[in-house]
């Protein structure tokens, strides 16, 4: 079963786009025709099944001992649905209607993008109209109201009012978690900060460390501590435990003062500044680097900019032009030809609208893409898991959602500067120019990813609908260093945050490897070998020979020039959108 975990990749739309997509469905259906034979087939199947459901319901209402129907949907898994003939009928007819509508959407004639948009819009309407989402039709919620003498309804109304004040549907008990107390707890210090980020250095957990340090560049669309949720599933802590002197970028949550910042600013004063600071603190010419999601796109762009500067001057040394001894890209897009489900939202009109409202040329000045808008859109990519499930539990049943660290992180949203976001949206998602050598100018340099000489480890998740694994594999031909590709199980987040199992626990998820790198991604998978368990040890084994010899761990964090400012996780990560 696919994990219902939320994505971390930046969406090129806000929540309003979902409503627009639904409206577009009805307009498009009126303009396009369904094949007549398919319509007749669907009508026949629908009438036949509807009659069977009706007859079965009549028999049960008449006292017949017909077995309760198997509804086969977890929204209707409670016994109240099957035992109540009227509720069972409502659920069965809903499922029949939903199936027929999706079959109609699949049969619409049109181009691939239009068909995908129609399918998405229909699915949103179907999920929202489930009888389980309405108190009057939900026998489970009604029974609970009777058993509690209305207390569950009163509590549900209290939850609704509280969520209206917060501006989002609660997915977890947010009072349980506190950044720095029980999430983002790996010990370290802030050793540098500017307007864009704080640089965290972590306290060594081994007596000796590799001489070449490691720099993590997480996505700026989410907070970094997805990589440091709890000690048992922290990729940051695990990296420190493997003997790597580890630094992590903690992006600032932008406010109105940063509304005009650009993609160039994030490359120059973000990724490049972080690289130079780690070089200065460690005293090493080259460092290991890792980028996650859009953090990988930012990291690769920054390294290409530095390579271009070195090539242009002809005099720059390795430390200046090729600072990365290795590059790890986790669920990262460099070639945006296939952007999965996000593609349905991206076209010239939607991008131009964003540029006119929050971009650099907006009539009233640039603005922010608000984190809450993005968080809502993220949730509606998986509406049953991340929206309606909590509407039913929180409001109809009056149940408090259980504490879950990952969903706490998912609700801790971040803003984005409009010009930065609009540049990224147009030049990658819409026009796919990053992959073309010299097509983009960033920080005054022509970007060519092929100029990055470092060995590259590319990781993808097999069930990732935000960065399809085949799209992550498309990074391979763009990079010219020695390359390794590893495929993990599960989705965008669960695939990455997959620590090795500790005995006697069994391994959670598999991963696949293949030393060959054929042009076709499916050919790679056909020749790959499946291995049980986490991909982290595979990455560690690849990284170790690129990390230099072991030296005594530093006695203090930072350096004489870059003194510790405050304990990790720092102030920036605690700022709410």
HUGI-V192061 format. One record per backbone hydrogen bond with DSSP energy under -0.5 kcal/mol. NH is the residue of the N-H (numbers start at 0). CO is the residue of the C=O. E is the energy in kcal/mol with one decimal. If there is no record, write none. Layout:
nh=NH co=CO e=E
nh=NH co=CO e=E
This chain:
nh=4 co=2 e=-1.4
nh=16 co=13 e=-1.5
nh=17 co=14 e=-1.4
nh=18 co=14 e=-0.9
nh=19 co=15 e=-1.9
nh=20 co=16 e=-2.3
nh=21 co=17 e=-1.9
nh=22 co=18 e=-2.2
nh=23 co=19 e=-2.4
nh=24 co=20 e=-1.5
nh=25 co=21 e=-1.2
nh=26 co=22 e=-1.6
nh=27 co=23 e=-3.2
nh=28 co=24 e=-2.9
nh=29 co=25 e=-1.3
nh=30 co=26 e=-0.9
nh=30 co=27 e=-0.8
nh=31 co=27 e=-1.8
nh=34 co=106 e=-0.6
nh=38 co=34 e=-2.1
nh=39 co=35 e=-2.4
nh=40 co=36 e=-2.1
nh=41 co=37 e=-2.6
nh=42 co=38 e=-2.7
nh=43 co=39 e=-2.4
nh=44 co=40 e=-2.4
nh=45 co=41 e=-2.6
nh=46 co=42 e=-2.6
nh=47 co=43 e=-2.1
nh=48 co=44 e=-2.3
nh=49 co=45 e=-2.9
nh=50 co=46 e=-2.1
nh=51 co=47 e=-1.8
nh=52 co=48 e=-2.5
nh=53 co=49 e=-2.4
nh=54 co=50 e=-2.7
nh=55 co=51 e=-2.3
nh=56 co=52 e=-2.1
nh=57 co=53 e=-2.5
nh=58 co=54 e=-2.3
nh=59 co=55 e=-1.9
nh=60 co=56 e=-2.6
nh=61 co=57 e=-2.0
nh=62 co=59 e=-1.3
nh=63 co=58 e=-2.7
nh=70 co=68 e=-0.8
nh=75 co=72 e=-2.0
nh=76 co=73 e=-1.2
nh=80 co=77 e=-1.4
nh=81 co=77 e=-0.8
nh=82 co=78 e=-2.4
nh=83 co=79 e=-1.3
nh=84 co=82 e=-0.7
nh=87 co=83 e=-2.9
nh=88 co=84 e=-2.4
nh=89 co=85 e=-2.3
nh=90 co=86 e=-2.5
nh=91 co=87 e=-2.8
nh=92 co=88 e=-2.8
nh=93 co=89 e=-2.2
nh=94 co=90 e=-2.5
nh=95 co=91 e=-2.2
nh=96 co=92 e=-3.0
nh=97 co=93 e=-2.9
nh=98 co=94 e=-2.4
nh=99 co=95 e=-2.4
nh=100 co=96 e=-2.8
nh=101 co=97 e=-2.3
nh=102 co=98 e=-2.0
nh=103 co=99 e=-2.4
nh=104 co=100 e=-2.5
nh=105 co=101 e=-2.4
nh=106 co=102 e=-1.2
nh=107 co=103 e=-0.7
nh=107 co=104 e=-0.9
nh=108 co=32 e=-0.9
nh=114 co=110 e=-2.4
nh=115 co=111 e=-2.2
nh=116 co=112 e=-2.4
nh=117 co=113 e=-2.4
nh=118 co=114 e=-2.4
nh=119 co=115 e=-2.2
nh=120 co=116 e=-2.5
nh=121 co=117 e=-2.7
nh=122 co=118 e=-2.3
nh=123 co=119 e=-2.1
nh=124 co=120 e=-2.0
nh=125 co=121 e=-2.7
nh=126 co=122 e=-2.6
nh=127 co=123 e=-2.0
nh=128 co=124 e=-1.7
nh=129 co=126 e=-0.9
nh=132 co=129 e=-2.1
nh=133 co=130 e=-1.5
nh=136 co=133 e=-1.1
nh=137 co=133 e=-0.8
nh=137 co=134 e=-1.0
nh=138 co=136 e=-0.8
nh=141 co=137 e=-2.3
nh=142 co=138 e=-2.6
nh=143 co=139 e=-1.7
nh=144 co=140 e=-2.0
nh=145 co=141 e=-2.1
nh=146 co=142 e=-2.7
nh=147 co=143 e=-2.2
nh=148 co=145 e=-1.0
nh=149 co=144 e=-3.2
nh=150 co=147 e=-1.4
nh=153 co=149 e=-2.1
nh=154 co=150 e=-2.7
nh=155 co=151 e=-2.3
nh=156 co=152 e=-2.3
nh=157 co=153 e=-1.8
nh=158 co=154 e=-2.4
nh=159 co=155 e=-2.3
nh=160 co=156 e=-2.5
nh=161 co=157 e=-2.3
nh=162 co=158 e=-2.5
nh=163 co=159 e=-2.3
nh=164 co=160 e=-1.9
nh=165 co=161 e=-1.7
nh=166 co=162 e=-2.2
nh=167 co=162 e=-1.3
nh=173 co=171 e=-1.3
nh=175 co=172 e=-1.4
nh=176 co=173 e=-0.6
nh=179 co=182 e=-3.6
nh=180 co=177 e=-2.2
nh=181 co=177 e=-2.0
nh=182 co=177 e=-1.1
nh=183 co=227 e=-2.0
nh=188 co=200 e=-2.8
nh=189 co=565 e=-3.3
nh=190 co=188 e=-0.6
nh=190 co=198 e=-2.8
nh=191 co=198 e=-0.9
nh=193 co=196 e=-2.1
nh=197 co=249 e=-2.4
nh=198 co=191 e=-3.1
nh=199 co=197 e=-0.6
nh=199 co=247 e=-2.9
nh=200 co=188 e=-3.0
nh=201 co=245 e=-2.3
nh=202 co=186 e=-2.3
nh=204 co=239 e=-0.5
nh=208 co=550 e=-2.8
nh=209 co=242 e=-3.1
nh=210 co=548 e=-2.5
nh=211 co=546 e=-2.2
nh=212 co=210 e=-0.6
nh=213 co=244 e=-2.9
nh=214 co=287 e=-2.4
nh=215 co=246 e=-2.7
nh=216 co=289 e=-3.1
nh=217 co=215 e=-0.5
nh=217 co=248 e=-0.5
nh=221 co=218 e=-0.5
nh=225 co=222 e=-1.2
nh=226 co=223 e=-2.4
nh=227 co=224 e=-1.5
nh=232 co=229 e=-1.3
nh=233 co=230 e=-0.6
nh=234 co=226 e=-0.5
nh=234 co=232 e=-0.7
nh=235 co=226 e=-2.3
nh=237 co=233 e=-2.2
nh=238 co=234 e=-2.1
nh=239 co=235 e=-2.2
nh=240 co=236 e=-2.5
nh=241 co=237 e=-1.1
nh=242 co=239 e=-1.9
nh=243 co=238 e=-1.3
nh=245 co=243 e=-0.9
nh=246 co=213 e=-3.0
nh=247 co=199 e=-2.2
nh=248 co=215 e=-2.1
nh=249 co=197 e=-2.9
nh=250 co=248 e=-0.6
nh=251 co=195 e=-3.0
nh=253 co=251 e=-0.9
nh=253 co=414 e=-0.5
nh=257 co=254 e=-2.2
nh=258 co=255 e=-1.5
nh=260 co=257 e=-1.9
nh=265 co=261 e=-1.8
nh=266 co=262 e=-1.9
nh=267 co=263 e=-3.1
nh=268 co=264 e=-2.4
nh=269 co=264 e=-0.5
nh=270 co=265 e=-1.8
nh=271 co=266 e=-2.9
nh=272 co=267 e=-0.8
nh=273 co=269 e=-2.2
nh=274 co=270 e=-2.4
nh=275 co=271 e=-2.5
nh=276 co=272 e=-2.2
nh=277 co=273 e=-2.4
nh=278 co=274 e=-2.2
nh=279 co=275 e=-2.2
nh=280 co=276 e=-2.8
nh=281 co=277 e=-2.5
nh=282 co=278 e=-1.9
nh=283 co=278 e=-0.7
nh=286 co=322 e=-2.8
nh=287 co=212 e=-3.1
nh=288 co=325 e=-1.7
nh=289 co=214 e=-2.3
nh=290 co=327 e=-3.0
nh=291 co=216 e=-1.8
nh=292 co=329 e=-3.1
nh=294 co=291 e=-2.3
nh=295 co=292 e=-1.4
nh=296 co=292 e=-1.2
nh=297 co=293 e=-2.6
nh=298 co=294 e=-2.5
nh=299 co=295 e=-2.6
nh=300 co=296 e=-2.1
nh=301 co=297 e=-2.5
nh=302 co=298 e=-2.5
nh=303 co=299 e=-2.0
nh=304 co=300 e=-2.2
nh=305 co=301 e=-2.3
nh=306 co=302 e=-2.1
nh=307 co=303 e=-2.1
nh=308 co=304 e=-2.1
nh=309 co=305 e=-2.0
nh=310 co=306 e=-2.2
nh=311 co=307 e=-2.2
nh=312 co=308 e=-2.1
nh=313 co=309 e=-2.2
nh=315 co=309 e=-0.6
nh=319 co=316 e=-0.5
nh=320 co=316 e=-2.6
nh=321 co=317 e=-2.3
nh=324 co=286 e=-2.8
nh=324 co=322 e=-0.6
nh=325 co=286 e=-0.9
nh=326 co=454 e=-2.3
nh=327 co=288 e=-1.8
nh=328 co=456 e=-2.9
nh=329 co=290 e=-2.8
nh=329 co=327 e=-0.5
nh=330 co=328 e=-0.5
nh=330 co=458 e=-2.0
nh=333 co=331 e=-0.5
nh=335 co=333 e=-0.6
nh=338 co=336 e=-0.5
nh=340 co=464 e=-1.5
nh=341 co=338 e=-1.3
nh=342 co=339 e=-1.5
nh=343 co=340 e=-1.2
nh=344 co=341 e=-1.7
nh=345 co=342 e=-1.2
nh=346 co=344 e=-0.6
nh=350 co=346 e=-2.2
nh=351 co=347 e=-2.6
nh=352 co=348 e=-2.1
nh=353 co=349 e=-1.7
nh=354 co=350 e=-2.3
nh=355 co=351 e=-2.1
nh=356 co=352 e=-1.2
nh=357 co=353 e=-2.8
nh=358 co=353 e=-1.0
nh=361 co=358 e=-1.7
nh=362 co=355 e=-0.7
nh=364 co=361 e=-2.3
nh=366 co=357 e=-1.5
nh=368 co=415 e=-3.1
nh=369 co=367 e=-0.8
nh=373 co=369 e=-1.6
nh=374 co=370 e=-2.8
nh=375 co=371 e=-2.2
nh=376 co=372 e=-2.0
nh=377 co=373 e=-2.8
nh=378 co=374 e=-2.1
nh=379 co=375 e=-1.9
nh=380 co=376 e=-0.6
nh=380 co=377 e=-1.3
nh=381 co=377 e=-0.5
nh=381 co=378 e=-1.5
nh=382 co=379 e=-0.6
nh=385 co=381 e=-2.8
nh=386 co=382 e=-2.0
nh=387 co=382 e=-2.1
nh=388 co=382 e=-0.6
nh=388 co=383 e=-1.0
nh=389 co=386 e=-0.9
nh=390 co=386 e=-1.9
nh=391 co=387 e=-2.4
nh=392 co=388 e=-1.9
nh=393 co=389 e=-2.9
nh=394 co=389 e=-0.5
nh=394 co=390 e=-1.7
nh=395 co=390 e=-1.4
nh=396 co=391 e=-1.9
nh=398 co=392 e=-3.1
nh=407 co=403 e=-1.9
nh=408 co=404 e=-2.2
nh=409 co=405 e=-2.2
nh=410 co=406 e=-1.5
nh=411 co=407 e=-0.5
nh=411 co=408 e=-1.3
nh=412 co=410 e=-1.5
nh=413 co=220 e=-0.6
nh=415 co=368 e=-1.7
nh=417 co=258 e=-0.5
nh=417 co=366 e=-2.8
nh=418 co=258 e=-0.8
nh=419 co=260 e=-1.4
nh=420 co=416 e=-2.4
nh=421 co=417 e=-2.9
nh=422 co=418 e=-2.2
nh=423 co=419 e=-2.1
nh=424 co=420 e=-2.7
nh=425 co=421 e=-2.6
nh=426 co=422 e=-2.6
nh=427 co=423 e=-1.6
nh=428 co=423 e=-0.9
nh=429 co=424 e=-2.1
nh=430 co=425 e=-2.4
nh=431 co=427 e=-1.2
nh=432 co=426 e=-2.8
nh=433 co=426 e=-0.7
nh=435 co=432 e=-1.1
nh=436 co=434 e=-0.6
nh=437 co=446 e=-2.7
nh=438 co=435 e=-2.1
nh=441 co=439 e=-0.6
nh=441 co=444 e=-2.7
nh=444 co=441 e=-2.0
nh=446 co=439 e=-2.7
nh=450 co=447 e=-2.0
nh=451 co=448 e=-1.6
nh=452 co=450 e=-0.6
nh=454 co=324 e=-0.7
nh=455 co=481 e=-2.9
nh=456 co=326 e=-2.7
nh=457 co=455 e=-0.6
nh=457 co=483 e=-3.2
nh=458 co=328 e=-3.0
nh=458 co=456 e=-0.6
nh=459 co=485 e=-1.9
nh=461 co=487 e=-3.3
nh=462 co=489 e=-2.9
nh=463 co=460 e=-1.5
nh=464 co=462 e=-0.5
nh=470 co=467 e=-1.0
nh=471 co=467 e=-2.0
nh=472 co=468 e=-2.2
nh=473 co=469 e=-0.9
nh=474 co=471 e=-1.7
nh=475 co=472 e=-1.8
nh=477 co=474 e=-0.9
nh=478 co=474 e=-0.9
nh=478 co=475 e=-1.0
nh=479 co=451 e=-0.6
nh=480 co=451 e=-0.5
nh=483 co=455 e=-2.1
nh=485 co=457 e=-2.5
nh=486 co=511 e=-2.1
nh=487 co=459 e=-3.2
nh=488 co=509 e=-1.6
nh=494 co=490 e=-1.8
nh=496 co=492 e=-2.9
nh=497 co=495 e=-2.0
nh=504 co=501 e=-2.4
nh=510 co=530 e=-2.4
nh=511 co=486 e=-3.3
nh=512 co=528 e=-1.9
nh=513 co=484 e=-0.6
nh=523 co=519 e=-1.6
nh=524 co=520 e=-2.1
nh=525 co=521 e=-2.7
nh=526 co=522 e=-1.3
nh=527 co=524 e=-1.3
nh=528 co=512 e=-2.9
nh=530 co=510 e=-3.4
nh=535 co=497 e=-0.5
nh=538 co=534 e=-2.0
nh=539 co=535 e=-2.6
nh=540 co=536 e=-2.5
nh=541 co=537 e=-1.6
nh=542 co=538 e=-2.4
nh=543 co=539 e=-2.2
nh=544 co=540 e=-0.6
nh=545 co=542 e=-1.5
nh=546 co=543 e=-1.8
nh=550 co=208 e=-3.2
nh=552 co=206 e=-2.7
nh=558 co=561 e=-2.1
nh=562 co=560 e=-0.8
nh=564 co=189 e=-3.7
nh=565 co=189 e=-0.7
nh=567 co=187 e=-2.5
nh=569 co=566 e=-1.3
nh=573 co=570 e=-1.4
nh=574 co=570 e=-0.5
nh=574 co=571 e=-1.3
nh=576 co=412 e=-0.6
